[in-house]
């Protein structure tokens, strides 16, 4: 009996690998085209790292006239959650990083290299595992869990590196006839890779991001087909990346130590290995210590967090690109209106060390992103978010015509307002423009420099009686506030006040502050002229009456 006989016994129905090599021909793409993939597991909430990976893959593929695809890695079926694949597809749609190829539903896909779900490719992996057995590069292992535990205990006691390798690989040298007999007798087994490696030898590898790295050669006889007939990640991704024509594998740098094993698998099975690019881990500053961002500890690790908070997908993507290539921020500043996919993203310009994920910075980026939107866009996106997450905001946005006026304040000019970072900020930022909301709240009216009863009340009375006119343009409007300031003995220019601080109790800016606080109960708002134009005389007068010091 030989290796081929043993392979036929284990996988009697498996096709020759030539069948799959013909079924999945080499991709017809221009020279330099990159084929990249993201390969999430359907194990629950989608991690923001998946979106990060998908974004850089999608842009790199598009810029090289290549292909970006998604492959679902669901071979660890104990960890799979119901609806997990739908969550992945939905998240990629929400963040506008949908692939050129991949699963579209639980069991359907687009593309010529599918299925794009590993559990549907079982027969393919078994065909290649059979081929490995025929070549004498894989073998059935009959080790029970008790035997594996015993091996590990002996290694630990002897202070030897743990694992299934060399002399510790109990069934590595089992004669073919004995292996066949065990199988015929119904003994349970798995398929292991027969590693030709030695730990005392080194391999050198050039990572696209990390540069030159050196490792001990792999000598572990890892499992390639489990007892359930499904492959391990290590074997599955080797077969898939070969058949799907992957040119570059981007993945988190926690996988860097697997490079010796994966390169060895590619070599032994006779495939050309893709280029590996190990991206920096997304880290979080935790009381001065940097640690990996985690779905278990950090709300912002899950993509659902951004949807619930109302942080626009565009903001998240711009921030992630800023982490990916430090030159993105300057490019965006110079090209505020360009699509991010026009950015000359380079994998080899990514940071070698971990990338600090900073929510404060992300929200700053988001303020800029939202500031570039039109009033119509802000309205539509706010309304869409509010319809799912905020009933009060959804209700006040029912009057679209009025809402567009509110969102139009300080928008579309050279220095647009930057007070909204996420749609959950909107209600707080616009509620004072709605009388029913404004009047339902208690107000403190904490006046600043000018705060005595007589002065505050006089400013409010004089302004509405003598100085406000709905037809004034902005310059006329401000000139009248200056005139009011002068009438009451305040400096009409701030610089005049600074030059003679003993001459005046306050200046025109302080008068404006009184008007602003009376109008909105806030010291900081967008352009007050625009706010007044929307509210109109009657509503202003009513608010001033409410705001007088009793």
C-alpha positions, 0 to 999 in steps of 0.5 A: 500500500502507498500514499495514494492508496491511503489518500483514496481510502481517506477521501474516496470521492474527492476530485483531482486538484486539476479540476479546481485549477481549471474551474478557477483559472488565473485572473485576467487582470492588468499588470500590477493589479492587486487582488486583496481580500478581507476574511471575517468570521461570523462570530458576532458584532463586526469589529471596527478593525474589519472595516479598517482592513476592508477600506485599505483593501478596497482602495488599494485594489481600486487604485491598481485596477484590481479586485477586492473580495470578501471571504467568510471564514466560518470553519470554526462553527462552534463560535459562529452566531446566527445571522453573523454573515448578514451582520458582516454584509450589513456593516460593509454596506453601512460603511460603503466598503462593499466588495467586488466579489463575495457573499451577498446573503447567507448562501449566495455570492457574486463573483466567479471564484466562489463559494466565498464561504469556507464551509461551502468549500469543504470538498475543495479543501479535502481534494487538496488535503488528499493531494498532500497525502499522496505527496507524502506531505500530510498524514492521518493522526490518531492522537486522542486528547489524552495523548496530546495532554500527556505529550504536553505534560512531558514537554513542560516537565522537561522544559521543552518547547511545546507542540506536535513536532519531530519526535513528539509527532507520535503518528508522523512515521506510522507505516501506511498499512497501519494507518489504513488498518486503524481507519478501517477499524473506525478509529478517529483521526485528523489530517496533519501537515508533515512539516519539513522544517527545523527550528534551528534554521531561519527564514527571511521574509520581506513584509510589505509593511514591516520590511525585512523580518527573520524567524525560526523555520516552522517545524510544527505538524499542524492540523490541516483537516479537523475531525469534522472534515473542515479545514483549519484556518491555516490550510483553508486560507492557503487553498483559497488565496491560491484559487482566488488569485490573491496577490496581497494578504493584509491582516493584523500584525498578530498574524506575523508569527504565522508567516513561517508556517504559511510560507512553508504550506504554500511551498510544500503544496506548490503554490506561489505565495501572495505578498503579506502586509501585516497592518498595525494593531488598533490600540487604545490608551487605557490610563496611560497604557496602550492595549489592543482595542477590544469588543469585550471592553470597548464600545467603539470596537463594534461597528454598531456603536458608530451607527447608534451614536450617529457617527457618519461612515464617511467620518470613520473612513477618513479617520481610519485612512488618517491612521493608515497613512499619515499623509492623508490628513495633509492630502485631505486639507489640500483636496477637501472635495475629492473622493477618498478613493482618489488618495494615493494610498500605499500599503508600504507607507503604513506605520510599522508600530501599533496605531492609536485609536483616538475617539476625540480625534475621530470626532474632530474629523467628523466635525469637519466632514459634516461641516462640508455637507449641505443643509439637505444632506445634514437634514436627510442623514439626521432624519434617517438616524433619528427615525431609528434612535431618537423620537424627539429629534425625529418629531421636530424634524418633520417640518423639513422647510424650517429644518433646512433653514436651521441646518443652513446657518453658517453652512456653505461658506469659507468657514462653515460651522463645526458644532456637529460631530455626530447625529446624536449631537443634533438635538442639543445643537438645534433645540433652541431654534424650536420654541416648543422645546426651548420653552419647555426647559428651565433657563438660567440665563447666566449673563457674563460681563454685563449682568446687572438687572437694569443693564440687561433689561435695558439692552433687551428692551432697546434692541427690540424696540428701536434697533431690530429690523427684519430687513437689515443685512448683516452689516446694518444689523451689526452697526445697530448693535454697535449703535446700541452699545454706544448709546449705553456708554459701552465701547463700540469697538473691542480694540477701543475698549482694550486701548482704554479699559478704564473708560468703559465698563464693557464693549459691543461684544459684551452687548452681543453676548447679552442678546445671544444668551437671552435668545438661546440661553447659550454663550456659544452658538452659530451666527446670531444674525442668521439665527435672528433672521430665522426666528423673526421679530415676534419670536425674538421679542417673546424670548427677550421677555422670558430672559429679563432679570426679574 
